Amino acid sequence: MSPTGSPLSMEIREYRESDEESVVRLWDECGLVVPWNDPHRDIRRKLRLQRELFLVGCLEGKVVATAMVGYEGHRGWINYLAVSPERRGRGLGREMMDEAEKRLTALGCPKVNLQVRSGNLEAIGFYQKIGYVRDDVVSFGKRLVRDD
């Protein structure tokens, strides 16, 4: 809330290089940093491709949310959706997803995919609440570049 008692408005904007430490700290607080993905490297990679789809949400100048969005012509993808744990439950995640979906729609994207670790029940519940359904697929992955 602002000093006047009205809800604060989150600014959603494109990522800036000066956001890096705040973004990585947020991802760490949200449990998104894992040993097999270097967040700094992931950021550098994203900045080389569709950097305009790397979104940050700010309240009072502080990064409190992120979404790393992409579109390859067939499906949109959303990674690193994060909302500061102390700011959850206020609709910020939905705002980030709405903006991501709006930008993907403007690109002609027909469908969004995302992956959630099976043990992340809070995230699964969030996505179900905002209209995402579980696809009947098996997710495969293959490492093309070793990041050690």
MODELLER restraints for C-alpha pairs under 7 A, 6 or more apart:
rsr = mdl.restraints
at = mdl.atoms
rsr.add(forms.Gaussian(group=physical.xy_distance, feature=features.Distance(at['CA:1:A'], at['CA:7:A']), mean=4.52, stdev=0.5))
rsr.add(forms.Gaussian(group=physical.xy_distance, feature=features.Distance(at['CA:1:A'], at['CA:8:A']), mean=5.30, stdev=0.5))
rsr.add(forms.Gaussian(group=physical.xy_distance, feature=features.Distance(at['CA:2:A'], at['CA:8:A']), mean=5.71, stdev=0.5))
rsr.add(forms.Gaussian(group=physical.xy_distance, feature=features.Distance(at['CA:9:A'], at['CA:59:A']), mean=6.90, stdev=0.5))
rsr.add(forms.Gaussian(group=physical.xy_distance, feature=features.Distance(at['CA:10:A'], at['CA:57:A']), mean=6.04, stdev=0.5))
rsr.add(forms.Gaussian(group=physical.xy_distance, feature=features.Distance(at['CA:10:A'], at['CA:58:A']), mean=5.46, stdev=0.5))
rsr.add(forms.Gaussian(group=physical.xy_distance, feature=features.Distance(at['CA:10:A'], at['CA:59:A']), mean=5.11, stdev=0.5))
rsr.add(forms.Gaussian(group=physical.xy_distance, feature=features.Distance(at['CA:11:A'], at['CA:57:A']), mean=5.52, stdev=0.5))
rsr.add(forms.Gaussian(group=physical.xy_distance, feature=features.Distance(at['CA:11:A'], at['CA:58:A']), mean=5.13, stdev=0.5))
rsr.add(forms.Gaussian(group=physical.xy_distance, feature=features.Distance(at['CA:11:A'], at['CA:59:A']), mean=6.56, stdev=0.5))
rsr.add(forms.Gaussian(group=physical.xy_distance, feature=features.Distance(at['CA:12:A'], at['CA:55:A']), mean=6.59, stdev=0.5))
rsr.add(forms.Gaussian(group=physical.xy_distance, feature=features.Distance(at['CA:12:A'], at['CA:56:A']), mean=5.65, stdev=0.5))
rsr.add(forms.Gaussian(group=physical.xy_distance, feature=features.Distance(at['CA:12:A'], at['CA:57:A']), mean=4.38, stdev=0.5))
rsr.add(forms.Gaussian(group=physical.xy_distance, feature=features.Distance(at['CA:12:A'], at['CA:58:A']), mean=6.41, stdev=0.5))
rsr.add(forms.Gaussian(group=physical.xy_distance, feature=features.Distance(at['CA:13:A'], at['CA:55:A']), mean=5.64, stdev=0.5))
rsr.add(forms.Gaussian(group=physical.xy_distance, feature=features.Distance(at['CA:13:A'], at['CA:56:A']), mean=5.59, stdev=0.5))
rsr.add(forms.Gaussian(group=physical.xy_distance, feature=features.Distance(at['CA:13:A'], at['CA:57:A']), mean=6.52, stdev=0.5))
rsr.add(forms.Gaussian(group=physical.xy_distance, feature=features.Distance(at['CA:14:A'], at['CA:52:A']), mean=5.73, stdev=0.5))
rsr.add(forms.Gaussian(group=physical.xy_distance, feature=features.Distance(at['CA:14:A'], at['CA:53:A']), mean=6.89, stdev=0.5))
rsr.add(forms.Gaussian(group=physical.xy_distance, feature=features.Distance(at['CA:14:A'], at['CA:54:A']), mean=5.78, stdev=0.5))
rsr.add(forms.Gaussian(group=physical.xy_distance, feature=features.Distance(at['CA:14:A'], at['CA:55:A']), mean=4.71, stdev=0.5))
rsr.add(forms.Gaussian(group=physical.xy_distance, feature=features.Distance(at['CA:14:A'], at['CA:56:A']), mean=6.10, stdev=0.5))
rsr.add(forms.Gaussian(group=physical.xy_distance, feature=features.Distance(at['CA:15:A'], at['CA:54:A']), mean=5.60, stdev=0.5))
rsr.add(forms.Gaussian(group=physical.xy_distance, feature=features.Distance(at['CA:15:A'], at['CA:55:A']), mean=5.47, stdev=0.5))
rsr.add(forms.Gaussian(group=physical.xy_distance, feature=features.Distance(at['CA:15:A'], at['CA:56:A']), mean=5.68, stdev=0.5))
rsr.add(forms.Gaussian(group=physical.xy_distance, feature=features.Distance(at['CA:22:A'], at['CA:63:A']), mean=6.34, stdev=0.5))
rsr.add(forms.Gaussian(group=physical.xy_distance, feature=features.Distance(at['CA:23:A'], at['CA:63:A']), mean=6.82, stdev=0.5))
rsr.add(forms.Gaussian(group=physical.xy_distance, feature=features.Distance(at['CA:24:A'], at['CA:39:A']), mean=6.37, stdev=0.5))
rsr.add(forms.Gaussian(group=physical.xy_distance, feature=features.Distance(at['CA:26:A'], at['CA:84:A']), mean=6.25, stdev=0.5))
rsr.add(forms.Gaussian(group=physical.xy_distance, feature=features.Distance(at['CA:27:A'], at['CA:33:A']), mean=6.00, stdev=0.5))
rsr.add(forms.Gaussian(group=physical.xy_distance, feature=features.Distance(at['CA:27:A'], at['CA:82:A']), mean=6.47, stdev=0.5))
rsr.add(forms.Gaussian(group=physical.xy_distance, feature=features.Distance(at['CA:30:A'], at['CA:82:A']), mean=6.50, stdev=0.5))
rsr.add(forms.Gaussian(group=physical.xy_distance, feature=features.Distance(at['CA:30:A'], at['CA:84:A']), mean=6.82, stdev=0.5))
rsr.add(forms.Gaussian(group=physical.xy_distance, feature=features.Distance(at['CA:30:A'], at['CA:85:A']), mean=6.66, stdev=0.5))
rsr.add(forms.Gaussian(group=physical.xy_distance, feature=features.Distance(at['CA:33:A'], at['CA:39:A']), mean=6.60, stdev=0.5))
rsr.add(forms.Gaussian(group=physical.xy_distance, feature=features.Distance(at['CA:50:A'], at['CA:70:A']), mean=6.81, stdev=0.5))
rsr.add(forms.Gaussian(group=physical.xy_distance, feature=features.Distance(at['CA:53:A'], at['CA:68:A']), mean=6.40, stdev=0.5))
rsr.add(forms.Gaussian(group=physical.xy_distance, feature=features.Distance(at['CA:53:A'], at['CA:69:A']), mean=5.08, stdev=0.5))
rsr.add(forms.Gaussian(group=physical.xy_distance, feature=features.Distance(at['CA:53:A'], at['CA:70:A']), mean=6.38, stdev=0.5))
rsr.add(forms.Gaussian(group=physical.xy_distance, feature=features.Distance(at['CA:54:A'], at['CA:67:A']), mean=6.15, stdev=0.5))
rsr.add(forms.Gaussian(group=physical.xy_distance, feature=features.Distance(at['CA:54:A'], at['CA:68:A']), mean=4.57, stdev=0.5))
rsr.add(forms.Gaussian(group=physical.xy_distance, feature=features.Distance(at['CA:54:A'], at['CA:69:A']), mean=5.87, stdev=0.5))
rsr.add(forms.Gaussian(group=physical.xy_distance, feature=features.Distance(at['CA:55:A'], at['CA:66:A']), mean=5.54, stdev=0.5))
rsr.add(forms.Gaussian(group=physical.xy_distance, feature=features.Distance(at['CA:55:A'], at['CA:67:A']), mean=5.17, stdev=0.5))
rsr.add(forms.Gaussian(group=physical.xy_distance, feature=features.Distance(at['CA:55:A'], at['CA:68:A']), mean=6.19, stdev=0.5))
rsr.add(forms.Gaussian(group=physical.xy_distance, feature=features.Distance(at['CA:56:A'], at['CA:63:A']), mean=6.48, stdev=0.5))
rsr.add(forms.Gaussian(group=physical.xy_distance, feature=features.Distance(at['CA:56:A'], at['CA:65:A']), mean=5.60, stdev=0.5))
rsr.add(forms.Gaussian(group=physical.xy_distance, feature=features.Distance(at['CA:56:A'], at['CA:66:A']), mean=4.36, stdev=0.5))
rsr.add(forms.Gaussian(group=physical.xy_distance, feature=features.Distance(at['CA:56:A'], at['CA:67:A']), mean=6.54, stdev=0.5))
rsr.add(forms.Gaussian(group=physical.xy_distance, feature=features.Distance(at['CA:57:A'], at['CA:63:A']), mean=5.77, stdev=0.5))
rsr.add(forms.Gaussian(group=physical.xy_distance, feature=features.Distance(at['CA:57:A'], at['CA:64:A']), mean=5.75, stdev=0.5))
rsr.add(forms.Gaussian(group=physical.xy_distance, feature=features.Distance(at['CA:57:A'], at['CA:65:A']), mean=4.62, stdev=0.5))
rsr.add(forms.Gaussian(group=physical.xy_distance, feature=features.Distance(at['CA:57:A'], at['CA:66:A']), mean=5.94, stdev=0.5))
rsr.add(forms.Gaussian(group=physical.xy_distance, feature=features.Distance(at['CA:58:A'], at['CA:64:A']), mean=5.50, stdev=0.5))
rsr.add(forms.Gaussian(group=physical.xy_distance, feature=features.Distance(at['CA:58:A'], at['CA:65:A']), mean=6.84, stdev=0.5))
rsr.add(forms.Gaussian(group=physical.xy_distance, feature=features.Distance(at['CA:64:A'], at['CA:83:A']), mean=5.75, stdev=0.5))
rsr.add(forms.Gaussian(group=physical.xy_distance, feature=features.Distance(at['CA:64:A'], at['CA:84:A']), mean=5.15, stdev=0.5))
rsr.add(forms.Gaussian(group=physical.xy_distance, feature=features.Distance(at['CA:65:A'], at['CA:82:A']), mean=5.19, stdev=0.5))
rsr.add(forms.Gaussian(group=physical.xy_distance, feature=features.Distance(at['CA:65:A'], at['CA:83:A']), mean=4.33, stdev=0.5))
rsr.add(forms.Gaussian(group=physical.xy_distance, feature=features.Distance(at['CA:65:A'], at['CA:84:A']), mean=6.25, stdev=0.5))
rsr.add(forms.Gaussian(group=physical.xy_distance, feature=features.Distance(at['CA:66:A'], at['CA:80:A']), mean=6.57, stdev=0.5))
rsr.add(forms.Gaussian(group=physical.xy_distance, feature=features.Distance(at['CA:66:A'], at['CA:81:A']), mean=5.35, stdev=0.5))
rsr.add(forms.Gaussian(group=physical.xy_distance, feature=features.Distance(at['CA:66:A'], at['CA:82:A']), mean=5.17, stdev=0.5))
rsr.add(forms.Gaussian(group=physical.xy_distance, feature=features.Distance(at['CA:66:A'], at['CA:83:A']), mean=6.81, stdev=0.5))
rsr.add(forms.Gaussian(group=physical.xy_distance, feature=features.Distance(at['CA:67:A'], at['CA:78:A']), mean=6.61, stdev=0.5))
rsr.add(forms.Gaussian(group=physical.xy_distance, feature=features.Distance(at['CA:67:A'], at['CA:79:A']), mean=6.19, stdev=0.5))
rsr.add(forms.Gaussian(group=physical.xy_distance, feature=features.Distance(at['CA:67:A'], at['CA:80:A']), mean=5.35, stdev=0.5))
rsr.add(forms.Gaussian(group=physical.xy_distance, feature=features.Distance(at['CA:67:A'], at['CA:81:A']), mean=4.31, stdev=0.5))
rsr.add(forms.Gaussian(group=physical.xy_distance, feature=features.Distance(at['CA:67:A'], at['CA:82:A']), mean=6.66, stdev=0.5))
rsr.add(forms.Gaussian(group=physical.xy_distance, feature=features.Distance(at['CA:67:A'], at['CA:96:A']), mean=6.66, stdev=0.5))
rsr.add(forms.Gaussian(group=physical.xy_distance, feature=features.Distance(at['CA:68:A'], at['CA:78:A']), mean=5.72, stdev=0.5))
rsr.add(forms.Gaussian(group=physical.xy_distance, feature=features.Distance(at['CA:68:A'], at['CA:79:A']), mean=4.98, stdev=0.5))
rsr.add(forms.Gaussian(group=physical.xy_distance, feature=features.Distance(at['CA:68:A'], at['CA:80:A']), mean=5.55, stdev=0.5))
rsr.add(forms.Gaussian(group=physical.xy_distance, feature=features.Distance(at['CA:68:A'], at['CA:81:A']), mean=6.76, stdev=0.5))
rsr.add(forms.Gaussian(group=physical.xy_distance, feature=features.Distance(at['CA:69:A'], at['CA:77:A']), mean=5.71, stdev=0.5))
rsr.add(forms.Gaussian(group=physical.xy_distance, feature=features.Distance(at['CA:69:A'], at['CA:78:A']), mean=4.59, stdev=0.5))
rsr.add(forms.Gaussian(group=physical.xy_distance, feature=features.Distance(at['CA:69:A'], at['CA:79:A']), mean=6.31, stdev=0.5))
rsr.add(forms.Gaussian(group=physical.xy_distance, feature=features.Distance(at['CA:69:A'], at['CA:100:A']), mean=6.57, stdev=0.5))
rsr.add(forms.Gaussian(group=physical.xy_distance, feature=features.Distance(at['CA:70:A'], at['CA:76:A']), mean=5.57, stdev=0.5))
rsr.add(forms.Gaussian(group=physical.xy_distance, feature=features.Distance(at['CA:70:A'], at['CA:77:A']), mean=5.14, stdev=0.5))
rsr.add(forms.Gaussian(group=physical.xy_distance, feature=features.Distance(at['CA:70:A'], at['CA:78:A']), mean=6.53, stdev=0.5))
rsr.add(forms.Gaussian(group=physical.xy_distance, feature=features.Distance(at['CA:71:A'], at['CA:77:A']), mean=6.24, stdev=0.5))
rsr.add(forms.Gaussian(group=physical.xy_distance, feature=features.Distance(at['CA:73:A'], at['CA:109:A']), mean=6.94, stdev=0.5))
rsr.add(forms.Gaussian(group=physical.xy_distance, feature=features.Distance(at['CA:74:A'], at['CA:109:A']), mean=6.96, stdev=0.5))
rsr.add(forms.Gaussian(group=physical.xy_distance, feature=features.Distance(at['CA:75:A'], at['CA:109:A']), mean=6.21, stdev=0.5))
rsr.add(forms.Gaussian(group=physical.xy_distance, feature=features.Distance(at['CA:75:A'], at['CA:110:A']), mean=6.64, stdev=0.5))
rsr.add(forms.Gaussian(group=physical.xy_distance, feature=features.Distance(at['CA:75:A'], at['CA:111:A']), mean=5.40, stdev=0.5))
rsr.add(forms.Gaussian(group=physical.xy_distance, feature=features.Distance(at['CA:75:A'], at['CA:112:A']), mean=5.72, stdev=0.5))
rsr.add(forms.Gaussian(group=physical.xy_distance, feature=features.Distance(at['CA:75:A'], at['CA:113:A']), mean=6.72, stdev=0.5))
rsr.add(forms.Gaussian(group=physical.xy_distance, feature=features.Distance(at['CA:76:A'], at['CA:104:A']), mean=6.62, stdev=0.5))
rsr.add(forms.Gaussian(group=physical.xy_distance, feature=features.Distance(at['CA:76:A'], at['CA:109:A']), mean=6.18, stdev=0.5))
rsr.add(forms.Gaussian(group=physical.xy_distance, feature=features.Distance(at['CA:76:A'], at['CA:111:A']), mean=6.09, stdev=0.5))
rsr.add(forms.Gaussian(group=physical.xy_distance, feature=features.Distance(at['CA:76:A'], at['CA:112:A']), mean=4.44, stdev=0.5))
rsr.add(forms.Gaussian(group=physical.xy_distance, feature=features.Distance(at['CA:76:A'], at['CA:113:A']), mean=6.00, stdev=0.5))
rsr.add(forms.Gaussian(group=physical.xy_distance, feature=features.Distance(at['CA:77:A'], at['CA:112:A']), mean=5.58, stdev=0.5))
rsr.add(forms.Gaussian(group=physical.xy_distance, feature=features.Distance(at['CA:77:A'], at['CA:113:A']), mean=4.96, stdev=0.5))
rsr.add(forms.Gaussian(group=physical.xy_distance, feature=features.Distance(at['CA:77:A'], at['CA:114:A']), mean=5.54, stdev=0.5))
rsr.add(forms.Gaussian(group=physical.xy_distance, feature=features.Distance(at['CA:78:A'], at['CA:113:A']), mean=6.74, stdev=0.5))
rsr.add(forms.Gaussian(group=physical.xy_distance, feature=features.Distance(at['CA:78:A'], at['CA:114:A']), mean=5.34, stdev=0.5))
rsr.add(forms.Gaussian(group=physical.xy_distance, feature=features.Distance(at['CA:79:A'], at['CA:114:A']), mean=6.67, stdev=0.5))
rsr.add(forms.Gaussian(group=physical.xy_distance, feature=features.Distance(at['CA:83:A'], at['CA:92:A']), mean=6.90, stdev=0.5))
rsr.add(forms.Gaussian(group=physical.xy_distance, feature=features.Distance(at['CA:83:A'], at['CA:93:A']), mean=6.13, stdev=0.5))
rsr.add(forms.Gaussian(group=physical.xy_distance, feature=features.Distance(at['CA:116:A'], at['CA:124:A']), mean=6.86, stdev=0.5))
